[in-house]
Amino acid sequence: MRIFTKEEAASVTKYYSEILIGKPITPPGDSNPFLITSLDIKKVNDGYTVYCTCNIVAGKSAYSNIEKVISQSDCLHLEEFLTNQY
């Protein structure tokens, strides 16, 4: 799990929200894909993390680390995005 600065987390969330919202949170080929509804920043001890969230049923959500979701998608890799930003 990658720890971001507050600025990195905001930038990652903004960029990847446009790409990942509406995409499956589950691996390709999963017969019951749950679609990403939001990207959320969570505070941790030394920084921030970014999670992809999907609503499964009323009041229940599933979460996945953004790095895992990006690795299963054909979008710009996180390290490349961060290198280009900073």
C-alpha positions as a Markdown table, in Angstrom:
| # | Residue | x | y | z |
|---|---|---|---|---|
| 1 | Met | 0.0 | 0.0 | 0.0 |
| 2 | Arg | 1.5 | 3.3 | -1.1 |
| 3 | Ile | 1.5 | 6.2 | 1.3 |
| 4 | Phe | 1.0 | 9.6 | -0.4 |
| 5 | Thr | 1.5 | 13.2 | 0.7 |
| 6 | Lys | -1.8 | 15.1 | 0.9 |
| 7 | Glu | -1.0 | 16.8 | -2.5 |
| 8 | Glu | -0.2 | 13.5 | -4.2 |
| 9 | Ala | -3.3 | 11.9 | -2.9 |
| 10 | Ala | -5.5 | 14.8 | -4.2 |
| 11 | Ser | -3.7 | 14.7 | -7.6 |
| 12 | Val | -4.0 | 10.9 | -7.9 |
| 13 | Thr | -7.7 | 11.0 | -6.9 |
| 14 | Lys | -8.5 | 13.7 | -9.4 |
| 15 | Tyr | -6.7 | 12.1 | -12.4 |
| 16 | Tyr | -7.8 | 8.5 | -11.8 |
| 17 | Ser | -11.4 | 9.4 | -10.9 |
| 18 | Glu | -12.0 | 10.4 | -14.5 |
| 19 | Ile | -10.5 | 7.1 | -15.7 |
| 20 | Leu | -11.6 | 4.5 | -13.2 |
| 21 | Ile | -15.1 | 5.5 | -12.0 |
| 22 | Gly | -17.6 | 3.1 | -13.7 |
| 23 | Lys | -14.9 | 0.5 | -14.3 |
| 24 | Pro | -15.0 | -2.9 | -12.5 |
| 25 | Ile | -13.2 | -3.1 | -9.1 |
| 26 | Thr | -12.9 | -6.8 | -9.6 |
| 27 | Pro | -10.2 | -8.5 | -11.8 |
| 28 | Pro | -10.9 | -8.8 | -15.6 |
| 29 | Gly | -13.1 | -11.7 | -16.5 |
| 30 | Asp | -14.9 | -11.8 | -13.1 |
| 31 | Ser | -18.4 | -12.9 | -13.7 |
| 32 | Asn | -19.9 | -10.5 | -11.2 |
| 33 | Pro | -18.0 | -7.2 | -11.5 |
| 34 | Phe | -18.7 | -4.4 | -9.1 |
| 35 | Leu | -18.3 | -1.0 | -10.6 |
| 36 | Ile | -16.2 | 1.7 | -9.0 |
| 37 | Thr | -18.3 | 4.6 | -7.7 |
| 38 | Ser | -15.7 | 6.8 | -6.1 |
| 39 | Leu | -12.0 | 7.2 | -5.2 |
| 40 | Asp | -11.5 | 8.1 | -1.6 |
| 41 | Ile | -8.6 | 9.5 | 0.4 |
| 42 | Lys | -8.0 | 8.1 | 3.8 |
| 43 | Lys | -5.6 | 9.5 | 6.4 |
| 44 | Val | -3.0 | 7.0 | 7.8 |
| 45 | Asn | -0.2 | 7.5 | 10.3 |
| 46 | Asp | 2.3 | 9.2 | 8.1 |
| 47 | Gly | 0.3 | 10.3 | 5.1 |
| 48 | Tyr | -2.7 | 9.3 | 3.0 |
| 49 | Thr | -3.9 | 6.4 | 0.9 |
| 50 | Val | -6.3 | 6.2 | -2.0 |
| 51 | Tyr | -9.0 | 3.6 | -2.3 |
| 52 | Cys | -11.4 | 2.7 | -5.0 |
| 53 | Thr | -14.9 | 2.2 | -3.6 |
| 54 | Cys | -17.9 | 0.5 | -5.1 |
| 55 | Asn | -21.4 | 0.2 | -3.6 |
| 56 | Ile | -22.5 | -3.4 | -3.6 |
| 57 | Val | -26.0 | -3.2 | -2.0 |
| 58 | Ala | -27.8 | -0.7 | 0.2 |
| 59 | Gly | -25.4 | 0.4 | 2.8 |
| 60 | Lys | -22.6 | -2.0 | 1.9 |
| 61 | Ser | -19.4 | -1.1 | 0.0 |
| 62 | Ala | -16.3 | -2.8 | -1.2 |
| 63 | Tyr | -12.9 | -1.2 | -1.3 |
| 64 | Ser | -9.7 | -1.9 | -3.2 |
| 65 | Asn | -6.3 | -0.2 | -3.1 |
| 66 | Ile | -5.8 | 2.0 | -6.1 |
| 67 | Glu | -2.5 | 0.4 | -7.0 |
| 68 | Lys | -4.2 | -3.0 | -7.4 |
| 69 | Val | -7.0 | -1.6 | -9.5 |
| 70 | Ile | -4.6 | 0.3 | -11.7 |
| 71 | Ser | -2.5 | -2.8 | -12.2 |
| 72 | Gln | -5.6 | -4.6 | -13.6 |
| 73 | Ser | -6.5 | -1.7 | -15.9 |
| 74 | Asp | -4.9 | -0.4 | -19.0 |
| 75 | Cys | -4.2 | 3.1 | -17.8 |
| 76 | Leu | -1.1 | 5.1 | -17.0 |
| 77 | His | 0.8 | 3.3 | -14.2 |
| 78 | Leu | 0.9 | 5.1 | -10.9 |
| 79 | Glu | 4.6 | 5.5 | -10.8 |
| 80 | Glu | 4.7 | 7.0 | -14.2 |
| 81 | Phe | 1.9 | 9.4 | -13.3 |
| 82 | Leu | 3.7 | 10.6 | -10.2 |
| 83 | Thr | 7.0 | 11.0 | -12.0 |
| 84 | Asn | 5.3 | 13.2 | -14.6 |
| 85 | Gln | 3.6 | 15.3 | -11.8 |
| 86 | Tyr | 6.5 | 15.9 | -9.5 |
